[in-house]
């Protein structure tokens, strides 16, 4: 049995990366691999992976150039027999790939979100920081043995920026459809439930959703927005909801382990992100037969064809977002038709292919 280390530079709790990891753990049916997860981890995540024989090692990364984190990780990996290092976050890629080269360990880097996506603003300093991160990714991806992009669009963007190496490939995200409860399409409720699943951070555009809801207060049809997730902006967002007087329409549910059940009890899914690659949250909502309102970023417009499985609007546009939600809230027939189309399209986005192709990469790099 081969030892694989998963390295992650942020906190593992609930999200797209965590969902992919769980799919890979469940897909290791032949027990070819044992796992060591090196990261900060929440009790919730630890509980979710406990049944798969995973070993956890706490590791904190300050930034992509953290010397102390480098030394701790080098010492940890040097004292164990490691067959493969798989890096799942861009901030850990430079440190991880350098150590893999020093120790002679084959290394895979998965690009869930490029590091330069996290730079906010358009000024001189932001531009310089973005360029620095692009160079860091250029170096780390060339030090890696194999690079995986979860989005074809981001891969093509990386090629245009001359970041992506020749040994890169696209393995798109997928979800375990059989683990998601499909919404019963004939059910009808007095209050239309709109679900949003995402971290409460700038990226996810929850502030834009709040502005859109403030434009929907005079809807003839009663509606409720359920926001699932937590993050550094929660207090700010809750204060904005109170200031706009729309608290009766918006519930902040925090982190939840029953997202599949929440989706199946919802009528509409919305994700107003400012940037994405291929969001697993949208795939899960599609598998639950929900019509989706998403922004035109990343692979969103490939997953949701505007007017078919839902609506695609521009990011940072609360008026367009409100208009799309208004159409779905008011029309149960439209919701049913778009939800059915979303479900049928989701059948081509299962996790089995992602797991098979990722494990095939592992096999190609086994010593």
PAROTOR-788904 format. One record per residue (C-alpha): x, y, z. Coordinates in pm, whole numbers. Each point is the difference from the previous one (the first is absolute). Layout:
+--------+--------+--------+
!     xx !     yy !     zz !
+--------+--------+--------+
!      X !      Y !      Z !
...
+--------+--------+--------+
% end
This chain:
+--------+--------+--------+
!     xx !     yy !     zz !
+--------+--------+--------+
!      0 !      0 !      0 !
!    140 !    338 !   -105 !
!     10 !    307 !    225 !
!   -154 !    316 !   -149 !
!     28 !    337 !    174 !
!   -268 !    260 !    -67 !
!    133 !    349 !     73 !
!   -234 !    294 !     53 !
!    101 !    348 !    110 !
!   -335 !    121 !    134 !
!   -246 !   -147 !    251 !
!   -183 !   -316 !   -109 !
!   -364 !     10 !    102 !
!   -282 !    -11 !   -256 !
!     41 !    100 !   -363 !
!     85 !   -109 !   -350 !
!    350 !   -125 !     79 !
!   -128 !   -196 !    297 !
!   -276 !   -154 !   -214 !
!    255 !   -109 !   -259 !
!    222 !   -151 !    268 !
!   -291 !   -201 !    140 !
!    -86 !   -127 !   -348 !
!    360 !   -115 !    -45 !
!     -1 !   -171 !    340 !
!   -320 !   -185 !    -84 !
!    132 !    -82 !   -347 !
!    308 !   -176 !    138 !
!   -197 !   -326 !     -2 !
!    299 !   -218 !    -82 !
!    186 !    144 !    301 !
!    311 !     80 !   -202 !
!     71 !    312 !    204 !
!     12 !    119 !    358 !
!    -36 !    368 !     71 !
!    178 !    266 !    206 !
!   -172 !    339 !     -2 !
!    232 !    287 !     90 !
!   -199 !    315 !     75 !
!   -202 !    185 !    257 !
!   -320 !   -197 !     48 !
!   -330 !     66 !    172 !
!   -163 !   -257 !    231 !
!   -276 !    -29 !   -259 !
!    244 !    -97 !   -277 !
!    185 !   -239 !    231 !
!   -326 !   -176 !     77 !
!    -85 !    -31 !   -371 !
!    332 !   -168 !    -92 !
!     32 !   -215 !    313 !
!   -156 !   -306 !   -161 !
!    256 !    -19 !   -279 !
!    314 !    -75 !    200 !
!    152 !    340 !    -61 !
!    285 !    140 !    206 !
!     -1 !    373 !     80 !
!    297 !    229 !     61 !
!    -65 !    359 !     98 !
!    192 !    253 !   -207 !
!    -50 !    376 !    -13 !
!    106 !    209 !   -300 !
!     33 !    376 !     42 !
!     51 !     82 !   -369 !
!    141 !   -152 !   -319 !
!    356 !     89 !    111 !
!    -20 !   -108 !    368 !
!    351 !   -122 !     97 !
!   -111 !   -149 !    332 !
!   -278 !   -198 !   -168 !
!    256 !   -117 !   -256 !
!    230 !   -132 !    274 !
!   -280 !   -178 !    186 !
!   -134 !   -164 !   -315 !
!    349 !   -108 !   -112 !
!     61 !   -162 !    338 !
!   -340 !   -174 !     -3 !
!     34 !   -145 !   -350 !
!    364 !    -92 !     50 !
!    -83 !   -221 !    299 !
!   -267 !   -203 !   -182 !
!      2 !   -229 !   -299 !
!   -198 !    203 !   -253 !
!    -85 !   -135 !   -345 !
!   -192 !    300 !   -134 !
!    -72 !    359 !    103 !
!   -328 !    149 !   -125 !
!    -36 !    376 !     58 !
!   -356 !    136 !      2 !
!     48 !    373 !     68 !
!    190 !    264 !   -200 !
!    158 !    163 !    305 !
!    173 !   -327 !     93 !
!    114 !    -85 !   -354 !
!    337 !    180 !     -5 !
!    112 !   -135 !    338 !
!   -136 !   -348 !    -67 !
!    152 !    -40 !   -346 !
!    342 !    125 !    117 !
!      2 !   -257 !    282 !
!   -117 !   -276 !   -232 !
!    298 !     70 !   -226 !
!    243 !      8 !    293 !
!   -131 !   -333 !    133 !
!    -53 !   -165 !   -338 !
!   -375 !    -49 !     53 !
!   -233 !      1 !   -304 !
!   -236 !    296 !     32 !
!   -346 !     81 !   -138 !
!   -146 !    351 !     23 !
!   -374 !     49 !    -49 !
!   -105 !    354 !    -92 !
!   -340 !     49 !    160 !
!     41 !    379 !     -6 !
!    313 !    178 !   -129 !
!    182 !    199 !    268 !
!    -23 !    323 !   -200 !
!   -381 !    -20 !     10 !
!     18 !     98 !    366 !
!    151 !    344 !    -77 !
!   -270 !    267 !     24 !
!     24 !    336 !   -176 !
!    146 !    149 !   -316 !
!    264 !    242 !    132 !
!    377 !    -14 !    -42 !
!     54 !   -198 !    321 !
!   -274 !   -248 !    -86 !
!    142 !    -44 !   -348 !
!    351 !    -59 !    138 !
!   -131 !   -250 !    256 !
!   -199 !   -183 !   -267 !
!    308 !    -25 !   -219 !
!    208 !   -128 !    292 !
!   -256 !   -274 !     64 !
!     -2 !    -92 !   -368 !
!    377 !    -43 !     12 !
!    -32 !   -211 !    316 !
!   -250 !   -224 !   -181 !
!    223 !    -13 !   -307 !
!    290 !   -128 !    211 !
!   -201 !   -244 !    214 !
!   -179 !   -153 !   -295 !
!    328 !    -66 !   -175 !
!    142 !   -158 !    313 !
!   -304 !   -230 !     25 !
!      1 !   -342 !   -163 !
!   -359 !     45 !   -114 !
!   -248 !    290 !      7 !
!   -379 !    -43 !     -1 !
!   -248 !    278 !    -80 !
!   -361 !    -51 !    111 !
!   -121 !    243 !   -267 !
!     74 !      8 !   -373 !
!    -52 !    376 !     -6 !
!    259 !     65 !    271 !
!    240 !   -237 !   -176 !
!    -38 !    197 !   -323 !
!     47 !    324 !    193 !
!    319 !   -142 !    154 !
!    127 !    -94 !   -346 !
!    -63 !    357 !   -119 !
!    193 !    131 !    302 !
!    275 !   -257 !    -68 !
!    -49 !   -143 !    348 !
!   -124 !   -349 !    -87 !
!    278 !   -254 !    -69 !
!     -9 !   -269 !   -269 !
!    -58 !   -269 !    262 !
!   -335 !    154 !    102 !
!   -340 !   -152 !    -69 !
!   -364 !     74 !     73 !
!   -197 !   -226 !    234 !
!   -330 !    174 !     57 !
!   -183 !     -7 !    331 !
!   -284 !   -242 !     55 !
!   -245 !    -90 !    275 !
!   -125 !   -331 !    139 !
!   -349 !     28 !   -140 !
!   -131 !   -303 !    190 !
!     77 !    181 !    330 !
!   -222 !    298 !    -91 !
!   -373 !    -19 !     57 !
!   -196 !    122 !   -299 !
!   -267 !    260 !     64 !
!   -352 !   -130 !    -50 !
!   -105 !    206 !   -300 !
!   -376 !     -8 !     59 !
!     20 !    147 !    348 !
!   -134 !    351 !     35 !
!     49 !    228 !    298 !
!   -144 !    331 !    109 !
!    348 !    144 !     56 !
!    261 !    -36 !   -274 !
!    336 !    -99 !    150 !
!    317 !    127 !   -166 !
!    321 !   -170 !    111 !
!    354 !    138 !    -22 !
!    296 !   -218 !    107 !
!    338 !    167 !     32 !
!    262 !    147 !    230 !
!    -87 !    346 !    129 !
!    294 !    164 !   -173 !
!     43 !    264 !   -271 !
!     33 !   -266 !   -271 !
!   -354 !   -133 !     42 !
!   -175 !    337 !    -42 !
!   -250 !    -48 !    282 !
!    -11 !    379 !     40 !
!   -129 !     20 !   -359 !
!   -271 !   -254 !     82 !
!   -105 !    210 !    300 !
!    -35 !    309 !   -221 !
!   -203 !   -206 !   -248 !
!   -234 !   -120 !    277 !
!    -58 !    360 !    105 !
!   -137 !     57 !   -352 !
!   -239 !   -295 !     36 !
!   -184 !    106 !    314 !
!   -318 !     81 !   -187 !
!    -29 !   -346 !   -159 !
!   -359 !   -123 !     -7 !
!    129 !   -353 !     72 !
!    148 !    -65 !    346 !
!    364 !   -111 !     -9 !
!    282 !    -85 !    238 !
!    378 !      5 !    -60 !
!    200 !   -269 !    184 !
!    374 !     77 !      7 !
!    207 !   -305 !     93 !
!    361 !     60 !    101 !
!    215 !    216 !    220 !
!    300 !    227 !    -33 !
!    171 !    323 !     98 !
!   -276 !    221 !   -148 !
!   -290 !   -150 !    192 !
!    -41 !    282 !    254 !
!     30 !    265 !   -271 !
!   -256 !   -174 !   -219 !
!   -244 !    -49 !    288 !
!     34 !    371 !     85 !
!    -76 !     92 !   -361 !
!   -312 !   -220 !      4 !
!   -120 !    174 !    316 !
!     78 !    345 !   -139 !
!   -205 !    -73 !   -313 !
!   -288 !   -139 !    206 !
!    -13 !   -332 !   -185 !
!     67 !   -233 !    294 !
!   -337 !   -170 !    -53 !
!    118 !   -119 !   -342 !
!    354 !   -120 !     79 !
!    121 !   -273 !    237 !
!    369 !    -64 !     67 !
!     24 !   -371 !     78 !
!    378 !    -17 !     53 !
!    197 !   -319 !    -67 !
!   -225 !   -299 !    -51 !
!     57 !   -372 !    -52 !
!   -341 !    -56 !   -159 !
!     45 !    204 !   -318 !
!   -151 !   -277 !   -215 !
!   -318 !     14 !    209 !
!     -9 !    381 !    -12 !
!     31 !     -6 !   -379 !
!   -277 !   -258 !    -37 !
!   -229 !    220 !    213 !
!     75 !    311 !   -211 !
!   -163 !    133 !   -316 !
!    283 !    209 !   -155 !
!    378 !     10 !     29 !
!    204 !    321 !    -32 !
!    376 !     59 !     -5 !
!     99 !    365 !    -64 !
!    379 !    -56 !     -7 !
!    251 !    254 !   -124 !
!    239 !   -273 !   -113 !
!     -6 !   -379 !    -16 !
!    144 !   -296 !   -187 !
!   -255 !   -286 !     -2 !
!   -213 !     29 !    316 !
!   -105 !   -328 !    156 !
!   -286 !    185 !    172 !
!   -164 !     56 !   -340 !
!     47 !   -366 !    -98 !
!   -165 !   -109 !    325 !
!   -292 !    238 !    -54 !
!    -47 !   -131 !   -356 !
!      0 !   -359 !    128 !
!   -272 !    105 !    246 !
!   -215 !    121 !   -295 !
!     24 !    368 !     87 !
!    -12 !    279 !   -257 !
!    315 !    208 !     50 !
!     76 !    372 !    -17 !
!    376 !     44 !    -39 !
!    249 !    261 !   -113 !
!    196 !     -9 !   -323 !
!    334 !   -105 !    151 !
!    212 !   -314 !    -32 !
!   -187 !   -301 !   -139 !
!   -339 !    125 !    121 !
!   -132 !     77 !   -346 !
!    104 !   -348 !   -115 !
!   -192 !   -161 !    285 !
!   -303 !    229 !    -25 !
!   -119 !    102 !   -345 !
!   -181 !    331 !     38 !
!   -372 !    -63 !    -32 !
!     30 !   -380 !     15 !
!    123 !   -132 !    338 !
!    -34 !    344 !    155 !
!    129 !    351 !    -60 !
!    352 !    139 !    -40 !
!     57 !    364 !    100 !
!    301 !    228 !     21 !
!    191 !      6 !    330 !
!    -48 !    304 !    225 !
!   -337 !     77 !   -157 !
!   -274 !    -12 !    267 !
!   -266 !    128 !   -242 !
!     56 !   -286 !   -248 !
!     21 !   -248 !    287 !
!   -328 !    127 !    146 !
!   -170 !    -19 !   -339 !
!    105 !   -364 !    -51 !
!   -113 !    -99 !    349 !
!   -329 !    185 !    -48 !
!    -81 !   -206 !   -311 !
!     60 !   -329 !    178 !
!   -173 !     96 !    325 !
!   -313 !    101 !   -191 !
!    -23 !   -299 !   -235 !
!    -21 !   -359 !    136 !
!    -29 !   -146 !   -352 !
!    325 !    171 !   -102 !
!    169 !   -125 !    319 !
!   -113 !   -356 !    -71 !
!    114 !      7 !   -364 !
!    341 !    149 !     78 !
!     49 !   -230 !    300 !
!    -64 !   -308 !   -211 !
!    246 !    124 !   -265 !
!    260 !     62 !    273 !
!    -45 !   -352 !    136 !
!     41 !   -164 !   -338 !
!    316 !    202 !    -72 !
!    145 !    -91 !    340 !
!      5 !   -366 !   -100 !
!    302 !     77 !   -218 !
!    185 !    158 !    294 !
!     41 !   -297 !    235 !
!    301 !    -39 !    228 !
!     86 !   -349 !   -125 !
!    191 !    128 !   -302 !
!    188 !    258 !    207 !
!    102 !   -268 !    251 !
!    102 !   -247 !   -271 !
!    212 !    254 !   -186 !
!    165 !    135 !    316 !
!     90 !   -347 !    123 !
!    134 !    -73 !   -349 !
!    237 !    296 !     45 !
!    108 !   -150 !    333 !
!     66 !   -335 !   -169 !
!    210 !    163 !   -271 !
!    225 !    154 !    266 !
!     40 !   -299 !    232 !
!    362 !    -88 !     71 !
+--------+--------+--------+
% end
